[in-house]
Amino acid sequence: MSTTAPETGKVSLTTWLVLTVAAIGFLFDTYELLMTPLVLAPALSDLLNLPANHPEVTAWVGRVLWMTALCGGVFGLLGGYLIDQFGRKTVMVASIFLYSFSPVMAGLSTDLGWLIFFRCTTFVGVCVEFVAAVTWLAELFPDKKMKELALGWTQAFASVGGLLVTAVSAGVGYMAVNKMLPAIPGIENPGNWRYTLMTGLFPAIPIALLLPFVPESPVWRERKRSGSFKRPNFSELFSPALIRTTLVATLLSACAYAAAFGTLQVTVTQAVPGLKIERLEEPRKALGALTKEGKQIEAKMKAEGTSEEDKGKLNSEFIALLKKQGKINKESVQPVREEVQFLQELGGLLGRILLALALMVIVSRRVILWLFQVPGLIAIPFVWFWVYQQQPEWFAYGVFVAGVMTVAQFSYFGEYLPKVYPVHLRGTGGAFATNVGGRMIGTSAAFLTTNLIAPYVPGANLFEKVAFAAGITGTAVFAIGLLGSFFLPEPPREEH
């Protein structure tokens, strides 16, 4: 079979193989990332031998999230340079194998350090793969319409990854209850989180089988062979010809990720228990009483004159209390979180599909971006400032709408960035905007929401404060993004 680039407008077997590889890559990008909220707390609980809601576990969750985002951003930026230097397909495939085998090694980890290391390498693989894949696709399809179809529709599979990992996690839980899971050599009583992590190996199998049948980017390959390929240079991103593109794209990418992490994800994990719906009333009262009791125990433990023996007894009482809280969370609160998360993921899938459709009929890239920014700027304050308090039974549907407006922007930049940088800088420029703007700056909005805004806003409890703060963050970043979009350069008419 020929490994030449797909012919313009012709859907050949090679074209289908290329699209399949790209779709698998995007799907498992999200799959690997969204394992984190499912497995991190249980994994740390096992390795630290503490309840999952113990303050020490919670603190480590925050540290690991920060470390993985930082590693993904820094090494993802380096990966962009490697994409330009060694080839789109080569680096894309290497990054897929990296994020396929890293979760397996994390699942086998019996030490906290190794778990963190392999979660970091997973994030690195994901951050590199996204930029490599969009650059590869953009150069394989020189026909404008075919390029936009390929980039738009393959990226839609990223949202399928979120739905798939939720289903797989539930399947692992079912198999554990029915004692259908195999033993793991050297590990006694392995937690479900280990098996969930090991499913991260899935993408490596089809990629290994399809690898020989998909081509490298012909644009990159021919320029490399002819010696006309310029060496990528980070400083060139800030040259007079590109500085506006780099700064605005980085800002807008940061805003999109800030909305996702500082509004959507924070809400699901920390604000949903505060919804004033009937099924959460009793659990919230019980959790409030246990939290008050826990603070009293902590105060006694810190009081002067408390003996070590008494501290040990109080600590045992505290851990028993945490286990009660954990049971209430698992049985009563977590199902509501999962419902909201599911609707958010469905919204993200719809957003990516709408973006793919918009690419087919709208020429102006600014107008396409406004289709999601303007409704988002209206929806987020309405949903988080009014619906959360006044119509809580409808809040999950509001999160669905916010998911549409936020996640569509991820696909937007996957389609936009390869068009606005010259061939020798496509990986480097895309990596800078996505990883520095999105992964490093944008994801820090979760800390901004919970630690810097939530303590100072109105609310009857912590849940309501976090929800209000999430609304502030989301409204602010959508407004900043909308203003920034006016300075976003349109791609040149001919990208090659």
C-alpha positions in Angstrom: 0.0 0.0 0.0 1.3 3.5 -0.9 2.2 5.7 2.0 1.8 8.9 0.0 -0.4 11.6 1.3 -4.1 11.2 0.6 -5.2 12.7 -2.7 -7.2 15.9 -2.6 -10.9 15.3 -2.1 -10.5 11.5 -2.5 -11.4 9.3 0.5 -9.0 6.5 -0.1 -8.1 3.6 2.2 -5.0 5.5 3.3 -7.2 8.5 4.1 -9.4 6.4 6.3 -6.4 5.0 8.1 -5.0 8.5 8.7 -8.4 9.6 10.1 -8.6 6.5 12.3 -5.2 7.0 13.8 -5.9 10.7 14.5 -9.3 9.9 16.0 -7.8 7.2 18.3 -5.1 9.7 19.4 -7.6 12.4 20.2 -10.0 10.0 21.9 -7.4 8.6 24.2 -5.9 12.1 24.9 -9.1 12.8 26.9 -9.4 9.3 28.2 -6.0 9.4 29.8 -6.5 12.9 31.3 -9.9 12.2 32.7 -8.6 9.1 34.5 -7.1 11.6 37.0 -10.3 12.6 38.9 -11.4 8.9 38.9 -8.2 7.3 40.2 -6.1 9.9 41.9 -7.8 10.1 45.3 -8.2 6.3 45.6 -4.6 5.7 44.5 -3.2 8.2 47.0 -5.5 6.8 49.7 -4.0 3.3 49.1 -0.4 4.4 49.0 -0.7 6.8 52.0 -2.9 4.3 53.9 -5.4 7.0 54.7 -9.1 7.6 53.9 -9.6 9.2 50.5 -11.1 12.4 52.1 -8.3 12.8 54.7 -6.7 16.3 54.5 -3.3 14.8 53.7 -4.8 13.0 50.7 -6.6 16.1 49.6 -3.3 18.1 49.8 -1.5 15.5 47.7 -4.3 15.5 45.1 -3.6 19.3 44.7 0.1 18.8 44.5 -0.1 16.0 41.9 -2.5 18.0 39.7 -0.1 20.9 39.8 3.0 18.8 39.1 1.3 17.0 36.2 0.1 20.2 34.6 3.5 21.8 35.0 5.3 18.8 33.5 2.8 18.5 30.7 3.2 22.2 29.8 7.0 22.3 30.0 7.7 19.1 28.2 4.8 19.7 25.8 6.6 22.9 24.8 9.8 20.9 24.2 7.7 18.4 22.3 6.6 21.1 19.9 10.2 21.7 19.0 10.7 18.0 18.5 7.7 17.9 16.2 9.3 20.4 13.9 12.8 18.9 14.2 12.0 15.1 13.8 8.7 14.9 12.1 4.9 15.0 12.9 4.1 11.3 12.6 7.3 10.2 14.4 6.7 12.4 17.5 2.9 11.8 17.5 3.3 8.0 17.6 6.1 8.2 20.2 3.8 10.4 22.4 0.9 7.9 22.0 3.1 5.1 23.2 4.3 7.2 26.1 0.8 7.9 27.3 -0.3 4.3 26.7 2.4 2.6 28.8 2.8 5.3 31.5 -0.7 4.5 33.0 0.2 0.8 33.1 3.3 1.5 35.1 1.4 3.9 37.4 -1.1 1.1 38.0 1.7 -1.2 39.1 3.3 1.5 41.4 3.6 0.7 45.0 5.4 3.9 45.9 4.0 7.4 45.8 7.0 8.8 43.9 6.6 6.4 41.0 2.8 7.0 40.8 3.5 10.7 40.5 6.3 10.2 37.9 4.2 8.1 35.6 1.1 10.4 35.9 3.5 13.2 34.8 4.8 11.2 31.8 1.2 10.5 30.9 0.4 14.2 30.8 3.6 14.9 28.8 2.5 12.3 26.2 -1.0 13.9 25.9 0.3 17.4 25.6 2.7 16.5 22.9 0.3 14.2 21.0 -2.4 16.9 20.5 0.0 19.4 18.8 1.6 16.6 16.7 -1.7 15.2 15.5 -3.3 18.5 14.5 -0.1 19.6 12.7 0.2 16.2 10.9 -3.5 16.3 9.8 -3.2 19.9 8.6 -0.3 19.0 6.3 -1.6 15.7 5.0 -4.7 17.4 3.6 -3.7 20.3 1.4 -7.3 20.7 0.2 -8.9 23.3 2.5 -12.3 21.6 2.8 -10.9 18.2 3.4 -8.4 19.6 5.9 -11.2 21.2 7.9 -13.4 18.1 7.8 -10.5 16.0 9.0 -9.5 18.3 11.8 -13.0 19.1 12.9 -14.5 15.6 13.0 -11.5 13.7 14.3 -11.2 16.1 17.3 -14.8 15.4 18.1 -13.6 12.0 19.3 -11.8 13.7 22.2 -15.2 14.1 23.9 -16.0 10.5 23.3 -12.9 9.7 25.4 -14.5 11.3 28.4 -17.6 9.2 28.1 -15.6 6.1 27.5 -13.4 6.4 30.6 -16.4 6.9 32.8 -18.0 3.7 31.3 -14.7 1.8 31.7 -14.4 2.9 35.3 -17.9 1.8 36.0 -17.2 -1.6 34.3 -14.1 -2.1 36.4 -16.2 -1.4 39.5 -18.8 -4.0 38.4 -16.1 -6.6 37.7 -14.6 -5.9 41.1 -17.9 -6.4 42.9 -18.4 -9.7 41.1 -14.8 -10.8 41.6 -14.0 -11.0 37.9 -10.8 -9.1 37.9 -7.5 -11.0 37.6 -4.8 -10.8 40.3 -1.8 -8.5 39.9 1.4 -10.3 40.7 3.2 -8.8 43.8 0.2 -6.6 44.9 -2.2 -7.8 47.5 -5.8 -6.7 47.3 -5.3 -4.3 44.4 -7.7 -1.3 44.2 -10.0 -0.7 41.3 -7.9 2.3 40.4 -5.0 0.1 39.3 -7.1 -1.8 36.7 -8.6 1.5 35.4 -5.2 2.9 34.9 -4.0 -0.2 33.0 -6.8 0.2 30.4 -4.7 3.2 29.2 -2.7 0.6 27.2 -5.6 0.3 24.7 -4.5 2.9 22.2 -1.1 1.4 21.7 -2.5 -1.8 20.1 -4.3 -0.3 17.1 -1.6 2.4 16.6 1.1 -0.3 16.4 -1.0 -2.2 13.8 -1.8 0.9 11.7 1.6 2.6 12.0 3.2 1.1 8.8 0.3 2.2 6.6 0.1 5.9 7.4 2.5 8.5 5.9 4.6 11.2 7.4 3.7 14.8 6.5 4.8 15.2 2.8 5.3 18.9 3.4 7.7 18.4 6.3 9.4 15.3 4.6 10.1 17.1 1.3 11.5 20.2 2.9 13.7 18.2 5.3 15.1 16.1 2.4 15.7 19.1 0.2 17.6 21.0 3.0 15.2 24.0 2.7 13.6 23.3 6.1 14.6 26.0 8.6 15.6 25.0 12.1 12.8 25.9 14.6 13.6 28.7 17.0 11.4 29.8 19.9 12.5 33.4 19.6 11.0 33.5 16.1 7.5 33.1 17.7 8.0 36.7 19.0 9.3 38.2 15.7 7.4 41.2 14.4 5.6 38.9 11.9 4.3 36.4 14.5 4.3 38.1 17.9 0.6 39.1 17.7 -0.4 35.7 16.6 1.6 34.0 19.4 0.4 36.3 22.2 -3.3 36.4 21.2 -3.5 32.6 20.5 -1.8 31.9 23.9 -4.2 34.3 25.7 -7.3 32.7 24.1 -6.1 29.2 24.7 -5.5 30.1 28.4 -9.0 31.5 28.6 -10.6 28.3 27.2 -8.7 26.1 29.6 -9.4 28.4 32.5 -13.1 28.1 31.8 -12.8 24.3 31.7 -10.7 23.9 34.9 -11.7 27.0 36.9 -15.4 26.7 36.2 -16.6 23.4 34.9 -14.3 20.9 36.7 -14.2 22.9 40.0 -18.0 23.0 40.0 -18.4 19.2 39.5 -15.9 18.3 42.2 -16.6 21.0 44.9 -19.9 22.8 44.2 -22.4 20.1 43.3 -22.9 18.9 46.9 -24.3 22.4 47.6 -27.2 22.1 45.1 -30.5 22.6 46.9 -32.2 19.5 45.5 -34.2 17.1 47.5 -31.9 14.1 47.1 -29.0 16.1 48.6 -30.7 17.7 51.6 -30.1 14.8 54.1 -26.6 14.0 52.9 -25.6 17.7 53.1 -27.0 17.9 56.7 -25.1 14.8 57.7 -21.9 16.0 56.1 -22.3 19.4 57.8 -22.6 17.8 61.2 -19.7 15.5 60.6 -17.5 18.4 59.3 -18.4 20.4 62.5 -17.4 17.4 64.6 -14.2 16.9 62.7 -13.2 20.5 63.3 -13.7 20.1 67.0 -11.5 17.0 67.0 -8.8 18.8 65.1 -8.9 21.7 67.6 -8.5 19.2 70.5 -5.5 17.6 68.7 -3.8 21.0 68.2 -4.6 22.2 71.8 -1.7 22.7 74.1 -1.3 20.0 76.7 -2.8 17.2 74.7 -0.8 14.1 75.3 0.5 11.9 72.5 -1.8 9.1 73.8 -4.8 11.4 73.6 -3.7 12.6 70.1 -3.6 9.0 69.0 -7.1 8.4 70.2 -8.4 11.6 68.7 -6.8 10.7 65.4 -8.5 7.4 65.4 -11.8 9.1 66.0 -11.0 11.6 63.2 -10.3 8.8 60.7 -13.5 7.0 61.6 -15.4 10.2 61.1 -13.8 10.6 57.6 -14.8 7.1 56.7 -18.4 8.0 57.5 -18.1 11.1 55.4 -16.6 9.0 52.6 -19.5 6.6 52.7 -22.1 9.4 52.4 -20.2 11.0 49.6 -19.9 7.7 47.7 -23.5 6.6 48.1 -25.4 9.9 47.9 -23.3 12.7 46.5 -21.1 11.0 43.9 -24.1 9.8 41.8 -25.1 13.5 41.4 -21.6 14.5 40.5 -21.5 11.8 37.9 -24.7 12.9 36.3 -23.5 16.5 36.1 -20.1 15.3 34.7 -21.9 13.2 32.1 -24.0 16.1 30.9 -20.8 18.2 30.8 -19.1 15.6 28.6 -22.1 15.4 26.3 -22.1 19.1 26.0 -18.4 19.0 25.1 -19.1 16.4 22.4 -21.9 18.5 20.9 -19.6 21.6 21.0 -17.0 19.8 19.0 -19.6 18.6 16.5 -21.0 22.1 16.1 -17.5 23.5 15.6 -16.9 20.9 12.8 -20.1 22.0 11.1 -19.2 25.7 11.5 -15.9 25.1 9.8 -17.7 23.8 6.7 -19.8 26.9 6.2 -18.2 29.9 7.8 -15.0 31.4 6.4 -14.1 33.9 9.1 -12.3 32.3 12.0 -13.2 35.1 14.4 -16.9 34.6 13.6 -16.7 30.9 14.4 -15.1 31.7 17.7 -17.8 34.3 18.5 -20.4 31.6 17.9 -19.2 30.0 21.2 -17.8 33.0 23.1 -20.9 35.2 23.0 -23.4 32.6 24.1 -21.0 31.4 26.8 -20.6 34.9 28.2 -24.3 35.0 28.6 -24.9 31.4 29.8 -22.2 31.2 32.5 -23.3 34.1 34.7 -26.9 33.1 34.3 -26.3 29.5 35.2 -23.8 30.0 38.0 -25.3 33.1 39.6 -29.0 32.4 39.3 -29.8 28.9 38.2 -27.5 27.3 40.9 -29.4 29.1 43.7 -32.9 29.6 42.2 -33.5 26.6 39.9 -31.0 24.0 41.1 -32.8 21.1 39.4 -31.9 22.7 36.1 -28.3 23.4 36.9 -26.9 20.2 35.3 -28.5 21.3 32.0 -26.8 24.7 32.4 -23.5 22.9 32.8 -24.3 21.0 29.5 -24.6 24.4 27.7 -21.4 25.7 29.3 -19.6 22.5 28.2 -20.8 23.1 24.6 -19.4 26.7 24.6 -16.1 25.8 26.3 -15.0 22.5 24.8 -15.7 23.7 21.3 -12.8 26.1 21.7 -10.3 23.3 22.2 -11.2 22.0 18.7 -11.1 25.5 17.4 -7.5 26.0 18.3 -6.6 22.5 17.0 -7.8 23.7 13.6 -6.6 27.3 13.8 -3.0 27.0 15.0 -1.4 24.9 12.2 -2.7 27.5 9.7 -1.1 30.6 11.2 2.5 29.4 11.6 5.1 28.6 8.9 5.9 24.9 8.3 9.1 24.9 10.3 7.3 26.5 13.4 3.9 24.7 13.3 4.8 22.3 16.1 6.7 24.9 18.2 4.0 27.6 17.8 1.1 25.3 18.5 2.8 23.8 21.5 3.5 27.3 23.0 -0.1 28.5 22.7 -1.6 25.2 23.8 0.8 24.2 26.6 2.0 27.5 28.0 -1.3 29.2 27.5 -3.6 26.3 28.2 -1.9 23.7 30.2 0.2 25.9 32.4 -1.7 29.2 32.8 -5.2 28.1 32.0 -5.4 25.1 34.4 -4.2 27.3 37.3 -7.7 28.9 37.2 -8.8 26.0 39.5 -6.5 27.3 42.2 -7.7 30.9 41.5 -11.3 29.9 41.9 -11.0 27.8 45.1 -8.2 29.6 47.0 -8.2 33.2 45.9 -11.8 34.0 45.0 -14.1 31.6 47.0 -13.0 32.7 50.5 -14.1 36.3 49.8 -17.5 35.8 48.0 -21.0 35.4 49.5 -22.4 32.0 50.2 -24.0 30.1 53.1 -21.4 27.4 52.9 -18.2 26.4 51.1 -20.1 24.7 48.2 -22.0 27.9 47.4 -18.9 30.0 47.7 -17.1 27.8 45.2 -20.0 27.9 42.8 -20.1 31.7 43.0 -16.4 31.9 42.5 -16.5 29.5 39.6 -19.1 31.8 38.0 -16.8 34.8 38.4 -13.9 32.9 36.9 -15.9 31.7 33.9 -17.5 35.1 33.2 -14.1 36.8 33.4 -12.2 34.5 31.1 -15.0 34.4 28.5 -15.1 38.2 28.6 -11.3 38.4 28.2 -11.4 35.8 25.5 -14.1 37.8 23.6 -12.0 41.0 23.8 -8.9 39.1 22.7 -10.6 37.6 19.7 -10.8 41.0 18.0 -7.0 41.0 17.8 -6.8 37.4 16.5 -5.2 37.3 13.0 -7.1 35.5 10.3 -5.1 32.6 8.7 -3.5 33.3 5.3 -5.6 32.2 2.3 -3.0 29.6 1.4 -1.3 27.8 4.2 1.3 25.9 2.2 
